[in-house]
Amino acid sequence: MRIWIKEIKDNHLIKDLVVENYEDDTRTHKVFNALDKACSELDLSHPIWLDKNVKEFSNHSRTKFGHDNFIDDIPFDYLDFLVIEED
């Protein structure tokens, strides 16, 4: 599985990261592990999964974490979280 995580501000890409995970694990664990790794590497607090994020991700393998998803202030408009390859 490959997941692309992008920080977007004013419709511009600020930072991005691709996290790969080909371990024999569940899709859910791979997604949460990718988010943990991305937050660590991008020096971010972990976003909170709201109902809308769960629904978007279940339907489209993509979601956006905005200011409502973070406890701390974030220096961008949203974090785009997208599965680009599944195994």
C-alpha atoms as an extended CHARMM CRD file, in Angstrom:
* protein
*
        87  EXT
         1         1  MET       CA              0.0000000000        0.0000000000        0.0000000000  PROA      1               0.0000000000
         2         2  ARG       CA              1.2110000000        3.4840000000       -0.8440000000  PROA      2               0.0000000000
         3         3  ILE       CA             -0.3550000000        6.5880000000        0.6770000000  PROA      3               0.0000000000
         4         4  TRP       CA              0.3320000000       10.1630000000       -0.4060000000  PROA      4               0.0000000000
         5         5  ILE       CA              0.0440000000       12.7950000000        2.3110000000  PROA      5               0.0000000000
         6         6  LYS       CA              0.0700000000       16.4580000000        1.2550000000  PROA      6               0.0000000000
         7         7  GLU       CA             -0.0150000000       19.7370000000        3.1760000000  PROA      7               0.0000000000
         8         8  ILE       CA             -2.0590000000       22.2440000000        1.1530000000  PROA      8               0.0000000000
         9         9  LYS       CA             -2.2350000000       26.0090000000        1.7230000000  PROA      9               0.0000000000
        10        10  ASP       CA             -4.0440000000       28.4310000000       -0.6040000000  PROA      10              0.0000000000
        11        11  ASN       CA             -4.4140000000       25.6060000000       -3.1450000000  PROA      11              0.0000000000
        12        12  HSD       CA             -0.6390000000       25.0810000000       -3.2730000000  PROA      12              0.0000000000
        13        13  LEU       CA              1.3410000000       22.0500000000       -2.2300000000  PROA      13              0.0000000000
        14        14  ILE       CA              3.5480000000       22.9850000000        0.7460000000  PROA      14              0.0000000000
        15        15  LYS       CA              4.9760000000       19.5730000000        1.7340000000  PROA      15              0.0000000000
        16        16  ASP       CA              4.2660000000       16.0230000000        0.7180000000  PROA      16              0.0000000000
        17        17  LEU       CA              5.2830000000       12.5220000000        1.6350000000  PROA      17              0.0000000000
        18        18  VAL       CA              4.6150000000        9.0430000000        0.2610000000  PROA      18              0.0000000000
        19        19  VAL       CA              4.4170000000        6.2860000000        2.8650000000  PROA      19              0.0000000000
        20        20  GLU       CA              4.7740000000        2.6870000000        1.7210000000  PROA      20              0.0000000000
        21        21  ASN       CA              3.6600000000       -0.3240000000        3.7200000000  PROA      21              0.0000000000
        22        22  TYR       CA              3.7420000000       -3.8030000000        2.2150000000  PROA      22              0.0000000000
        23        23  GLU       CA              3.5500000000       -5.7250000000        5.4700000000  PROA      23              0.0000000000
        24        24  ASP       CA              1.0320000000       -8.5000000000        5.9310000000  PROA      24              0.0000000000
        25        25  ASP       CA             -1.4550000000       -6.4810000000        7.9890000000  PROA      25              0.0000000000
        26        26  THR       CA             -5.0390000000       -5.2440000000        7.7460000000  PROA      26              0.0000000000
        27        27  ARG       CA             -5.8890000000       -2.2140000000        5.6310000000  PROA      27              0.0000000000
        28        28  THR       CA             -6.9520000000       -0.3020000000        8.7400000000  PROA      28              0.0000000000
        29        29  HSD       CA             -3.6450000000       -0.9270000000       10.4830000000  PROA      29              0.0000000000
        30        30  LYS       CA             -1.7250000000        0.0990000000        7.3680000000  PROA      30              0.0000000000
        31        31  VAL       CA             -3.7010000000        3.3500000000        7.1340000000  PROA      31              0.0000000000
        32        32  PHE       CA             -3.1860000000        4.2430000000       10.8020000000  PROA      32              0.0000000000
        33        33  ASN       CA              0.5080000000        3.3170000000       10.6430000000  PROA      33              0.0000000000
        34        34  ALA       CA              0.9520000000        5.5020000000        7.5520000000  PROA      34              0.0000000000
        35        35  LEU       CA             -0.7310000000        8.4250000000        9.2920000000  PROA      35              0.0000000000
        36        36  ASP       CA              1.4760000000        7.9290000000       12.3750000000  PROA      36              0.0000000000
        37        37  LYS       CA              4.6140000000        7.8610000000       10.2510000000  PROA      37              0.0000000000
        38        38  ALA       CA              3.5620000000       10.9200000000        8.2390000000  PROA      38              0.0000000000
        39        39  CYS       CA              2.7360000000       12.9390000000       11.3470000000  PROA      39              0.0000000000
        40        40  SER       CA              6.0850000000       12.0280000000       12.8520000000  PROA      40              0.0000000000
        41        41  GLU       CA              8.0660000000       12.9250000000        9.7140000000  PROA      41              0.0000000000
        42        42  LEU       CA              6.0970000000       16.1340000000        9.0510000000  PROA      42              0.0000000000
        43        43  ASP       CA              6.2270000000       17.1020000000       12.7520000000  PROA      43              0.0000000000
        44        44  LEU       CA              2.4410000000       17.2700000000       13.1660000000  PROA      44              0.0000000000
        45        45  SER       CA              0.0650000000       16.3180000000       15.9100000000  PROA      45              0.0000000000
        46        46  HSD       CA             -2.2350000000       13.4520000000       14.9890000000  PROA      46              0.0000000000
        47        47  PRO       CA             -5.5280000000       14.5080000000       13.4200000000  PROA      47              0.0000000000
        48        48  ILE       CA             -8.8070000000       13.2980000000       14.8270000000  PROA      48              0.0000000000
        49        49  TRP       CA            -10.8830000000       11.0930000000       12.5300000000  PROA      49              0.0000000000
        50        50  LEU       CA            -14.3490000000       12.6540000000       12.4040000000  PROA      50              0.0000000000
        51        51  ASP       CA            -17.3630000000       10.8310000000       10.9730000000  PROA      51              0.0000000000
        52        52  LYS       CA            -17.0310000000       12.7200000000        7.6790000000  PROA      52              0.0000000000
        53        53  ASN       CA            -13.3960000000       11.5750000000        7.3440000000  PROA      53              0.0000000000
        54        54  VAL       CA            -14.2990000000        7.9440000000        7.9530000000  PROA      54              0.0000000000
        55        55  LYS       CA            -17.1080000000        8.1350000000        5.3860000000  PROA      55              0.0000000000
        56        56  GLU       CA            -14.9480000000        9.9060000000        2.7680000000  PROA      56              0.0000000000
        57        57  PHE       CA            -12.0990000000        7.4730000000        3.2430000000  PROA      57              0.0000000000
        58        58  SER       CA            -14.3660000000        4.4230000000        3.1040000000  PROA      58              0.0000000000
        59        59  ASN       CA            -16.0000000000        5.6180000000       -0.1170000000  PROA      59              0.0000000000
        60        60  HSD       CA            -13.0700000000        7.1960000000       -1.9750000000  PROA      60              0.0000000000
        61        61  SER       CA             -9.8260000000        6.0500000000       -0.2520000000  PROA      61              0.0000000000
        62        62  ARG       CA             -9.1570000000        9.7350000000        0.3500000000  PROA      62              0.0000000000
        63        63  THR       CA             -9.9210000000       12.3240000000        2.9960000000  PROA      63              0.0000000000
        64        64  LYS       CA             -8.8830000000       15.8150000000        4.0190000000  PROA      64              0.0000000000
        65        65  PHE       CA             -7.9880000000       16.7500000000        7.5710000000  PROA      65              0.0000000000
        66        66  GLY       CA             -8.6750000000       20.4440000000        8.1880000000  PROA      66              0.0000000000
        67        67  HSD       CA             -8.3890000000       22.7490000000       11.1870000000  PROA      67              0.0000000000
        68        68  ASP       CA            -11.3130000000       20.9620000000       12.8840000000  PROA      68              0.0000000000
        69        69  ASN       CA             -9.3280000000       17.7070000000       12.9360000000  PROA      69              0.0000000000
        70        70  PHE       CA             -6.3140000000       19.0710000000       14.8030000000  PROA      70              0.0000000000
        71        71  ILE       CA             -6.0940000000       20.1900000000       18.4170000000  PROA      71              0.0000000000
        72        72  ASP       CA             -3.0200000000       22.3360000000       17.6710000000  PROA      72              0.0000000000
        73        73  ASP       CA             -2.8810000000       25.1380000000       15.1340000000  PROA      73              0.0000000000
        74        74  ILE       CA             -1.6760000000       24.0050000000       11.7290000000  PROA      74              0.0000000000
        75        75  PRO       CA              0.2810000000       26.2090000000        9.2900000000  PROA      75              0.0000000000
        76        76  PHE       CA             -1.6870000000       24.9700000000        6.2550000000  PROA      76              0.0000000000
        77        77  ASP       CA             -5.3230000000       24.7390000000        5.1620000000  PROA      77              0.0000000000
        78        78  TYR       CA             -5.6900000000       20.9520000000        5.1470000000  PROA      78              0.0000000000
        79        79  LEU       CA             -3.8300000000       17.6590000000        5.0630000000  PROA      79              0.0000000000
        80        80  ASP       CA             -4.8050000000       15.5770000000        2.0230000000  PROA      80              0.0000000000
        81        81  PHE       CA             -4.5860000000       11.8310000000        2.7240000000  PROA      81              0.0000000000
        82        82  LEU       CA             -4.8640000000        9.6410000000       -0.3880000000  PROA      82              0.0000000000
        83        83  VAL       CA             -4.2900000000        5.9450000000       -1.1050000000  PROA      83              0.0000000000
        84        84  ILE       CA             -2.4370000000        5.7760000000       -4.4310000000  PROA      84              0.0000000000
        85        85  GLU       CA             -1.7760000000        2.0270000000       -4.5370000000  PROA      85              0.0000000000
        86        86  GLU       CA             -3.2730000000       -0.9370000000       -2.7220000000  PROA      86              0.0000000000
        87        87  ASP       CA             -1.7920000000       -4.4170000000       -2.5470000000  PROA      87              0.0000000000
